C-alpha cells in the first residue's frame, strides 16, 4: 500500500472517471453476484413473514443511518481536494478529524434514536416483540459501521482500488455466513448478527487503510475541537448541512416506501416489495458508483480545467449512464419474473410486477447521475436539497393518498418521483453550466 508521498498522478477527467468506475464496478459487480446468492438463501430459508421482518428491520436501520450520519465522505472530497493536491497534510488532517468527530457524534445520537424507535414504537412497524432487542442491536452496529470519513479519504486520494478490496469483505462474508446459517438453522437473529458483524469489520478496515495512506495527516496533533472548527468554517458548515439534508431525503424516498408497505399492507407485502426493491437497488448502486467516481474528478476539474472541458466531461458521463439505464430497463422487462422466482421461489413471484416500476425509477436516476456531483462540485449543493425536499413531499403525499392501491402502485409512484427529480436536476444543471460558460466567455452550453 502506497503512502501519500508516493501518491500516483491523476489521469485527466473522463478517463479517470472510467478507471474509478471500473474499480467500483469490479467490486460491486462481484458484490452484486454475491448479494443475489445470499438474498436467495435468505428468502428461501426464511418464510415470507420472517423475510418481511428482516426487511423492515434492515430498512429502518438504513433510514436511521441516513438521519444520524452526515455522509462526511462528500465533505472530505469537496474540501479536501485542494489540500490533498497541494500535499498540505496538516490542513487535510484537520478536515479528516473534524469529519470523523461528526461521524462519532452521529452514531451515538443514532443509537439513542434507535432505542426510542424500537422500545417505544416497535408495534407501529408491525414488528414482533421477539425481534425488538436484536433489531436495536443490529441498528446500533450499522450506525457505528457507516462512518464515511475514511471512505472520503480513500476517494479524494484516488485510491478506489483499495476501497474495492475493502468493500469486497462484506459480500464474501455475508455469503459465507448465509450458507453456514442455512445449514445449521436459519433465523432472523442469526442473519442480522452476520450482517452487522461484517459491516463493522469493513468500517474498521476502512479506517486502517485511510491511516496507512496518510499517516502524516491522521495524527493527533492535527485534531481540532470540532465545535470551534465548525464555528470558524462557515462554508464547510453550510455544505455539511446541505449534504446531510440531501442524504436524509434520499434515504426517506428509498426506504420510506418499504416501511409504508409494511405499515399499511403488512409484513408479507413488505417482504415482496423488499425483494423487488433489492434488485432495483442494484441499479441505484450503479448510480452511486458513478457519483462516487465523478465527484472527486468534478471537484478537481472545476479547479484545474476550463469550462469547455468540464462541460464535455459532464456530457460524457451522462451519455454513458443513459445507455446503461436503457439496457437495465430492458433486462427488467424481459427477465424480471424468472430472476425473482429463481431467487425467492414461487411464493415471491408477485414481486415481479413490483420490480418493473422500481427498475424504471432507478434507471431514470441512473440517467441523471452526473447532475448532483456537478452541482456539488460547483458550489450549488443547495439545489439538490431543494429538489429532493419537494420530491419527497410529493412522494409521501401520493403514498398516503393511494397506498390502498397496493405495492405495485407504490412502485409506480416511486418511478414517477424519480423521473420528476431527474428532470429537475437536469434543468438546474443546464442552467448552472450555461451561467458558468457565460461567465468564462466560453459560449452557450
C-alpha positions, 0 to 999 in steps of 0.5 A: 500500500502506497503512502501519500508521498508516493501518491500516483498522478491523476489521469485527466477527467473522463478517463479517470472517471472510467478507471474509478468506475471500473474499480467500483464496478469490479467490486460491486459487480462481484458484490452484486453476484454475491448479494443475489446468492445470499438474498436467495438463501435468505428468502428461501430459508426464511418464510415470507413473514420472517423475510418481511421482518428482516426487511423492515428491520434492515430498512429502518436501520438504513433510514436511521443511518441516513438521519444520524450520519452526515455522509462526511465522505462528500465533505472530505472530497469537496474540501479536501481536494485542494489540500490533498493536491497541494500535499498540505497534510496538516490542513487535510488532517484537520478536515479528516478529524473534524469529519470523523468527530461528526461521524462519532457524534452521529452514531451515538445520537443514532443509537439513542434514536434507535432505542426510542424507535424500537422500545417505544414504537416497535408495534407501529412497524408491525414488528414482533416483540421477539425481534425488538432487542436484536433489531436495536442491536443490529441498528446500533452496529450499522450506525457505528459501521457507516462512518464515511470519513475514511471512505472520503479519504480513500476517494479524494486520494484516488485510491478506489482500488483499495476501497474495492478490496475493502468493500469486497469483505462484506459480500464474501462474508455475508455469503459465507455466513448465509450458507453456514446459517442455512445449514445449521438453522436459519433465523432472523437473529442469526442473519442480522448478527452476520450482517452487522458483524461484517459491516463493522469489520469493513468500517474498521478496515476502512479506517486502517487503510485511510491511516496507512495512506496518510499517516502524516495527516491522521495524527493527533496533533492535527485534531481540532475541537470540532465545535470551534472548527465548525464555528470558524468554517462557515462554508464547510458548515453550510455544505455539511448541512446541505449534504446531510439534508440531501442524504436524509431525503434520499434515504426517506424516498428509498426506504420510506416506501418499504416501511409504508408497505409494511405499515399499511399492507403488512409484513408479507407485502413488505417482504415482496416489495423488499425483494423487488426493491433489492434488485432495483437497488442494484441499479441505484448502486450503479448510480452511486458508483458513478457519483462516487467516481465523478465527484472527486474528478468534478471537484478537481476539474472545476479547479484545474480545467476550463469550462469547455472541458468540464462541460464535455466531461459532464456530457460524457458521463451522462451519455454513458449512464443513459445507455446503461439505464436503457439496457437495465430497463430492458433486462427488467422487462424481459427477465424480471419474473424468472430472476425473482422466482429463481431467487425467492421461489414461487411464493415471491413471484408477485414481486415481479410486477413490483420490480418493473416500476422500481427498475424504471425509477432507478434507471431514470436516476441512473440517467441523471447521475452526473447532475448532483456531483456537478452541482456539488462540485460547483458550489450549488449543493443547495439545489439538490436539497431543494429538489429532493425536499419537494420530491419527497413531499410529493412522494409521501403525499401520493403514498398516503393518498393511494397506498390502498392501491397496493405495492405495485402502485407504490412502485409506480409512484416511486418511478414517477418521483424519480423521473420528476427529480431527474428532470429537475436536476437536469434543468438546474444543471443546464442552467448552472453550466450555461451561467458558468460558460457565460461567465468564462466567455466560453459560449452557450452550453 
